[in-house]
Amino acid sequence: MPQGLPRKIRIAFILQVVMVSLAVLVGGYVVSAVINLGFVKKSSEAEAADFFAMRANDPTYPVPNARNLDGWFVPAGVRTEGVPSQIAALQPGYHELPGRELLVRVERRAPGTLYLVYYRERIDALLYGFAVLPIVVALLAVFAVSWLAYRASKRLVEPVTWLARHVAQWDPRKPDIGALAPGRLPADIGSGEARQLAQALHALGGRVEAFVARERDFTRDASHELRTPLTVIRVGSDLLLAEPDLPPRTVRSLKRIQRAGRDMEGVIDAFLILAREEDVGIHSTDFAVADIVHEEVENVQLLLVDKPVELRVIEIAAPRLHAPPRVLGVMLGNLLTNACTFTDRGSIEVRLEADRVSVRDTGIGMSQATLARAFDPFYRASDTVPDRPGSMGLGLSIVRRLGERFGWGVHMTSTPGAGTTVTILFGP
């Protein structure tokens, strides 16, 4: 889990340490700059004021001299003997001598002139002792506390990490929920939220397994139970059609029964494919698209009886596909059924090209509002058109979903009063 929770916690602590360290270092630098720029100046000014105040009360008060400070006092009217010439030449005020790294305060009053010299090197050493070392100690403390906090946090999230790692290894088709059983959880899972989450996942996995089993059983049973009566209807209609001297009306009715049975088989196939593809039992094979087109065109001829509509097939190319042939048959059958239902005169054209097959009619067409919802499940365009036979509103929805399942794009255009064109692209 390269992007897992432990890594994120580690990154968070590293960022925290870096930010705190930068803040401490910046703060130390600011303190150092303030001391270098202001502290010595203010300190020398206070030192000079204190010296002259004490000197007024005690003429023998000594000149300030310390480890970090050298001082000279020259009474008024006396030559500056003993004072370094570079310092003696300075005017009253505060001076920085970069050549010798000296900080000099020259204070001239009525009793005389006071020279105070601070050595930057000694000031920096003092600063190191009173500022840098505490900063280093603070940084070490930050590192130590952050490391301990990280270790504690890692131990706290370890059960969740174990759980996430185990779940990530599940096979989606058959998750191994046995390892999450309460009696098989590791001891370090404890009794907190991680154990509750593991138990919840175990219970959910059990329900999913039961649901999958029920769905698999239903798919198998539905496939068998729904096909059995359709087989009886098909065989019965075949036997009746074999009878001689049947009235034409009876023949047409029997053919419509057979066509309805084939349509129902197609719908069952579509539903089973969409429900669970691996259990359908329809295998992909190479087939000529033209064979499916002509078969479906022949099946819908009865819908155009007594209608002045010409149904024709235009073959520009002869594509072949590797897929379940019945899938394309279901898709084309739905499209042709809709075209025949909503076309009263004119023509229906099935155009076969190298990468597509399209169905174009000169029917009543659809408005933009209807076109936008045409692929919605259970939406029926016939509800908006009077005197049209209704349907379940699943035909175009099935076409779109089957196309998505097999990587075939389905596109539709329509103009009210001019007709509709639906294209199945043998590709996205």
NORSULSUL-V84131 format. One record per residue. N is the residue number from 0. SS is DSSP state (helix for helix, strand for strand, loop for the rest). OMEGA is omega in whole degrees, -180 to 180 (* if undefined). D_FIRST is the distance of its C-alpha to the first C-alpha in Angstrom with 1 decimal. Layout:
BEGIN
{{N & SS & OMEGA & D_FIRST} {N & SS & OMEGA & D_FIRST}}
END
This chain:
BEGIN
{{0 & loop & -176 & 0.0} {1 & loop & 180 & 3.8} {2 & loop & -174 & 5.4} {3 & loop & -178 & 4.9} {4 & helix & 179 & 8.3} {5 & helix & 179 & 8.9} {6 & helix & 179 & 8.5} {7 & helix & 178 & 10.7} {8 & helix & 179 & 13.0} {9 & helix & 179 & 13.3} {10 & helix & -180 & 14.2} {11 & helix & 179 & 16.6} {12 & helix & 178 & 18.3} {13 & helix & 177 & 18.7} {14 & helix & 179 & 20.3} {15 & helix & 179 & 22.4} {16 & helix & -179 & 23.7} {17 & helix & -179 & 24.5} {18 & helix & 179 & 26.2} {19 & helix & 179 & 28.2} {20 & helix & 178 & 29.1} {21 & helix & 179 & 30.4} {22 & helix & 180 & 32.3} {23 & helix & -180 & 33.9} {24 & helix & 178 & 34.8} {25 & helix & 178 & 36.2} {26 & helix & 178 & 38.1} {27 & helix & 178 & 39.5} {28 & helix & 179 & 40.6} {29 & helix & 179 & 42.3} {30 & helix & 179 & 44.0} {31 & helix & -180 & 45.2} {32 & helix & 180 & 46.5} {33 & helix & -180 & 48.3} {34 & helix & -178 & 49.9} {35 & helix & -174 & 50.9} {36 & helix & -172 & 52.3} {37 & helix & -173 & 53.8} {38 & helix & -178 & 54.0} {39 & helix & -180 & 56.5} {40 & helix & 180 & 58.7} {41 & helix & -179 & 59.0} {42 & helix & -180 & 59.4} {43 & helix & 178 & 62.2} {44 & helix & 178 & 63.9} {45 & helix & 180 & 63.9} {46 & helix & 179 & 65.1} {47 & helix & 179 & 68.0} {48 & helix & 180 & 69.0} {49 & helix & 180 & 69.0} {50 & helix & -178 & 71.0} {51 & helix & 177 & 73.8} {52 & helix & 180 & 73.9} {53 & helix & -180 & 74.4} {54 & helix & 179 & 76.8} {55 & helix & 180 & 79.0} {56 & helix & -176 & 79.6} {57 & loop & -178 & 79.7} {58 & loop & -179 & 81.0} {59 & loop & -178 & 79.7} {60 & loop & -172 & 76.1} {61 & loop & 175 & 74.0} {62 & loop & -179 & 72.0} {63 & loop & 174 & 68.2} {64 & loop & -179 & 66.8} {65 & strand & -178 & 63.4} {66 & loop & -177 & 60.7} {67 & loop & -171 & 59.0} {68 & strand & 171 & 62.3} {69 & strand & -179 & 65.7} {70 & strand & 175 & 68.6} {71 & strand & 176 & 72.2} {72 & strand & 179 & 74.9} {73 & strand & 179 & 77.9} {74 & strand & 180 & 80.8} {75 & loop & 178 & 82.4} {76 & loop & -179 & 85.0} {77 & loop & 180 & 83.7} {78 & loop & -176 & 82.3} {79 & loop & 176 & 78.7} {80 & loop & -179 & 79.3} {81 & loop & 178 & 76.4} {82 & loop & 178 & 73.8} {83 & loop & -174 & 71.8} {84 & helix & -179 & 73.3} {85 & helix & 180 & 70.0} {86 & helix & -179 & 69.5} {87 & helix & -179 & 73.1} {88 & loop & -177 & 73.2} {89 & loop & 176 & 70.5} {90 & loop & 179 & 71.5} {91 & loop & 180 & 70.7} {92 & strand & -177 & 67.2} {93 & strand & -175 & 63.6} {94 & strand & 172 & 62.8} {95 & strand & 180 & 60.0} {96 & strand & -174 & 61.1} {97 & loop & -178 & 58.2} {98 & loop & -179 & 60.2} {99 & loop & 180 & 60.4} {100 & loop & -180 & 57.5} {101 & strand & 174 & 59.9} {102 & strand & -169 & 59.9} {103 & strand & 172 & 63.6} {104 & strand & 176 & 65.3} {105 & strand & -178 & 69.0} {106 & strand & -178 & 70.8} {107 & strand & 177 & 74.5} {108 & strand & -175 & 76.8} {109 & loop & -179 & 80.5} {110 & loop & -178 & 80.3} {111 & strand & -177 & 78.7} {112 & strand & 179 & 75.4} {113 & strand & 177 & 72.2} {114 & strand & 177 & 69.7} {115 & strand & -177 & 66.3} {116 & strand & 176 & 63.9} {117 & strand & -180 & 60.2} {118 & strand & -176 & 58.2} {119 & helix & -179 & 54.8} {120 & helix & 179 & 53.5} {121 & helix & 177 & 54.5} {122 & helix & 179 & 53.0} {123 & helix & 177 & 49.7} {124 & helix & 177 & 49.8} {125 & helix & 178 & 50.6} {126 & helix & 179 & 47.8} {127 & helix & -178 & 45.3} {128 & helix & -174 & 46.5} {129 & helix & -177 & 46.4} {130 & helix & -175 & 43.5} {131 & helix & 180 & 41.1} {132 & helix & 175 & 40.8} {133 & helix & 178 & 39.9} {134 & helix & 179 & 37.3} {135 & helix & 178 & 35.8} {136 & helix & 179 & 35.9} {137 & helix & 179 & 34.3} {138 & helix & 178 & 31.4} {139 & helix & 178 & 30.9} {140 & helix & 178 & 31.0} {141 & helix & 179 & 28.4} {142 & helix & -178 & 26.1} {143 & helix & -180 & 26.8} {144 & helix & 180 & 26.4} {145 & helix & 179 & 23.1} {146 & helix & 178 & 21.7} {147 & helix & 179 & 23.0} {148 & helix & 178 & 21.7} {149 & helix & 179 & 18.1} {150 & helix & 179 & 18.4} {151 & helix & 179 & 19.9} {152 & helix & 179 & 17.2} {153 & helix & 177 & 14.4} {154 & helix & -179 & 16.5} {155 & helix & -177 & 17.1} {156 & helix & -179 & 13.5} {157 & helix & 177 & 12.6} {158 & helix & 179 & 14.1} {159 & helix & 178 & 12.2} {160 & helix & 178 & 8.8} {161 & helix & -179 & 10.4} {162 & helix & -180 & 11.7} {163 & helix & 180 & 8.7} {164 & helix & -179 & 7.1} {165 & helix & -179 & 10.7} {166 & helix & 180 & 11.5} {167 & helix & -179 & 8.9} {168 & loop & -180 & 10.8} {169 & loop & 168 & 14.1} {170 & strand & -177 & 16.6} {171 & loop & -179 & 17.8} {172 & loop & -179 & 21.3} {173 & strand & -178 & 21.3} {174 & loop & 179 & 18.6} {175 & loop & -177 & 18.9} {176 & helix & -178 & 19.8} {177 & helix & -179 & 21.8} {178 & helix & 180 & 19.1} {179 & helix & 176 & 19.2} {180 & loop & -176 & 22.9} {181 & helix & -177 & 24.3} {182 & helix & -177 & 25.7} {183 & helix & 180 & 22.6} {184 & loop & 178 & 20.2} {185 & loop & -177 & 19.4} {186 & helix & -177 & 21.9} {187 & helix & 175 & 19.5} {188 & helix & 177 & 18.7} {189 & loop & -178 & 22.1} {190 & loop & -177 & 24.1} {191 & loop & -174 & 22.6} {192 & helix & -179 & 20.6} {193 & helix & 178 & 17.6} {194 & helix & 178 & 20.3} {195 & helix & 178 & 21.9} {196 & helix & 178 & 18.9} {197 & helix & 179 & 18.3} {198 & helix & 179 & 22.0} {199 & helix & 178 & 22.0} {200 & helix & 178 & 19.3} {201 & helix & 178 & 21.4} {202 & helix & 179 & 24.5} {203 & helix & 178 & 23.1} {204 & helix & 177 & 21.9} {205 & helix & 178 & 25.4} {206 & helix & 179 & 27.1} {207 & helix & 178 & 25.1} {208 & helix & 179 & 26.1} {209 & helix & 179 & 29.6} {210 & helix & 180 & 29.7} {211 & helix & 179 & 28.5} {212 & helix & 179 & 31.2} {213 & helix & -179 & 33.8} {214 & helix & 179 & 32.9} {215 & helix & 179 & 33.1} {216 & helix & -180 & 36.4} {217 & helix & 180 & 37.7} {218 & helix & 180 & 36.9} {219 & helix & -177 & 38.7} {220 & helix & -180 & 41.6} {221 & helix & 179 & 42.0} {222 & helix & -179 & 42.1} {223 & helix & -174 & 44.9} {224 & helix & -179 & 46.8} {225 & helix & -180 & 47.0} {226 & helix & -177 & 48.0} {227 & helix & 179 & 50.7} {228 & helix & 178 & 53.1} {229 & helix & 177 & 52.4} {230 & helix & 178 & 53.5} {231 & helix & -180 & 56.7} {232 & helix & -178 & 57.4} {233 & helix & -179 & 57.0} {234 & helix & 180 & 59.1} {235 & helix & 179 & 61.8} {236 & helix & 177 & 62.0} {237 & helix & 179 & 62.3} {238 & helix & 179 & 65.2} {239 & helix & 178 & 66.9} {240 & helix & 178 & 66.7} {241 & loop & 179 & 68.3} {242 & loop & 179 & 71.4} {243 & loop & 173 & 74.3} {244 & loop & 175 & 76.1} {245 & loop & 177 & 73.4} {246 & loop & 180 & 74.1} {247 & helix & 180 & 72.0} {248 & helix & 179 & 70.7} {249 & helix & 179 & 69.4} {250 & helix & 179 & 67.8} {251 & helix & -179 & 66.0} {252 & helix & 179 & 64.8} {253 & helix & 178 & 63.5} {254 & helix & 176 & 61.7} {255 & helix & 176 & 60.1} {256 & helix & 179 & 59.0} {257 & helix & 180 & 57.5} {258 & helix & 178 & 55.7} {259 & helix & 177 & 54.4} {260 & helix & 177 & 53.2} {261 & helix & 178 & 51.4} {262 & helix & 180 & 49.8} {263 & helix & 176 & 48.6} {264 & helix & 178 & 47.1} {265 & helix & 179 & 45.3} {266 & helix & 178 & 44.0} {267 & helix & 178 & 42.9} {268 & helix & -178 & 41.1} {269 & helix & -180 & 39.4} {270 & helix & 180 & 38.3} {271 & helix & 177 & 37.0} {272 & helix & -178 & 35.1} {273 & helix & -178 & 33.5} {274 & helix & -178 & 32.8} {275 & loop & -172 & 31.1} {276 & helix & -174 & 31.5} {277 & helix & -178 & 31.0} {278 & helix & -174 & 33.8} {279 & loop & -178 & 36.4} {280 & loop & 176 & 38.0} {281 & loop & -174 & 38.8} {282 & loop & 178 & 37.8} {283 & loop & 179 & 37.6} {284 & strand & 176 & 40.5} {285 & strand & 179 & 42.3} {286 & strand & 177 & 45.1} {287 & strand & -179 & 47.4} {288 & helix & -178 & 46.8} {289 & helix & 179 & 50.6} {290 & helix & 179 & 51.2} {291 & helix & -179 & 49.0} {292 & helix & -178 & 50.6} {293 & helix & 179 & 54.2} {294 & helix & -179 & 53.3} {295 & helix & 176 & 52.0} {296 & helix & 178 & 54.9} {297 & helix & -178 & 57.4} {298 & helix & -175 & 55.8} {299 & loop & -178 & 56.3} {300 & helix & -179 & 59.9} {301 & helix & -180 & 61.3} {302 & helix & -177 & 59.7} {303 & helix & 177 & 62.0} {304 & loop & 180 & 65.2} {305 & loop & 175 & 67.9} {306 & loop & 178 & 65.7} {307 & strand & -177 & 66.9} {308 & strand & 177 & 63.4} {309 & strand & 178 & 62.9} {310 & strand & -176 & 59.6} {311 & strand & 178 & 59.0} {312 & strand & 178 & 56.3} {313 & strand & -178 & 55.9} {314 & strand & 177 & 54.1} {315 & loop & 179 & 53.3} {316 & loop & -179 & 50.8} {317 & loop & -178 & 49.8} {318 & loop & 174 & 46.0} {319 & strand & -179 & 44.3} {320 & strand & 171 & 40.9} {321 & strand & -175 & 38.6} {322 & strand & 172 & 37.7} {323 & loop & -178 & 39.3} {324 & helix & -177 & 42.9} {325 & helix & 179 & 43.3} {326 & helix & 178 & 40.5} {327 & helix & 178 & 42.5} {328 & helix & 178 & 45.6} {329 & helix & -179 & 44.3} {330 & helix & 179 & 43.3} {331 & helix & 179 & 46.6} {332 & helix & 178 & 48.6} {333 & helix & -179 & 47.2} {334 & helix & 180 & 47.9} {335 & helix & 178 & 51.4} {336 & helix & 178 & 52.2} {337 & helix & -179 & 51.5} {338 & helix & 179 & 53.5} {339 & helix & -178 & 56.5} {340 & helix & -172 & 56.3} {341 & loop & 176 & 56.4} {342 & loop & -179 & 58.8} {343 & loop & 179 & 62.5} {344 & strand & 180 & 64.0} {345 & strand & -174 & 63.1} {346 & strand & 171 & 60.5} {347 & strand & -174 & 57.1} {348 & strand & 174 & 55.7} {349 & strand & -176 & 52.8} {350 & strand & -178 & 51.8} {351 & strand & 179 & 49.9} {352 & loop & -173 & 48.3} {353 & loop & -175 & 46.0} {354 & loop & -176 & 42.7} {355 & strand & 169 & 43.9} {356 & strand & -176 & 46.3} {357 & strand & 178 & 47.8} {358 & strand & -179 & 50.2} {359 & strand & 179 & 52.6} {360 & strand & 177 & 55.3} {361 & loop & -177 & 58.2} {362 & loop & -173 & 57.6} {363 & loop & 179 & 57.5} {364 & loop & -178 & 54.2} {365 & loop & 173 & 51.8} {366 & loop & 179 & 51.6} {367 & helix & 179 & 48.5} {368 & helix & 179 & 47.6} {369 & helix & 180 & 47.9} {370 & helix & -179 & 46.0} {371 & helix & -178 & 43.1} {372 & helix & -172 & 42.8} {373 & loop & -178 & 44.0} {374 & loop & 178 & 40.6} {375 & loop & 177 & 39.9} {376 & loop & 175 & 40.2} {377 & loop & 173 & 43.6} {378 & loop & -176 & 45.0} {379 & loop & 177 & 48.5} {380 & helix & -179 & 50.4} {381 & helix & 178 & 53.5} {382 & helix & -179 & 53.6} {383 & helix & -178 & 54.5} {384 & loop & -180 & 57.2} {385 & loop & 175 & 60.3} {386 & loop & 176 & 61.7} {387 & loop & 179 & 58.6} {388 & loop & -178 & 57.3} {389 & loop & 178 & 54.1} {390 & loop & 179 & 50.9} {391 & loop & -179 & 47.7} {392 & loop & -178 & 46.0} {393 & loop & -173 & 43.2} {394 & helix & -178 & 44.5} {395 & helix & 177 & 42.8} {396 & helix & 178 & 39.7} {397 & helix & 179 & 39.4} {398 & helix & -178 & 40.2} {399 & helix & -177 & 37.4} {400 & helix & 175 & 34.8} {401 & helix & 177 & 35.9} {402 & helix & 178 & 35.7} {403 & helix & -178 & 32.1} {404 & helix & -175 & 31.2} {405 & helix & 176 & 32.8} {406 & loop & 178 & 32.1} {407 & loop & 179 & 35.7} {408 & strand & 178 & 36.4} {409 & strand & -178 & 39.2} {410 & strand & -177 & 41.3} {411 & strand & 172 & 44.4} {412 & strand & -177 & 47.2} {413 & strand & 177 & 50.3} {414 & strand & 180 & 53.5} {415 & loop & 178 & 55.7} {416 & loop & -177 & 58.9} {417 & loop & 178 & 57.9} {418 & strand & -175 & 55.3} {419 & strand & 175 & 51.6} {420 & strand & 177 & 49.5} {421 & strand & -177 & 46.3} {422 & strand & 173 & 44.4} {423 & strand & 178 & 41.8} {424 & strand & 179 & 40.0} {425 & loop & -177 & 38.6} {426 & loop & -178 & 35.4} {427 & loop & * & 33.3}}
END
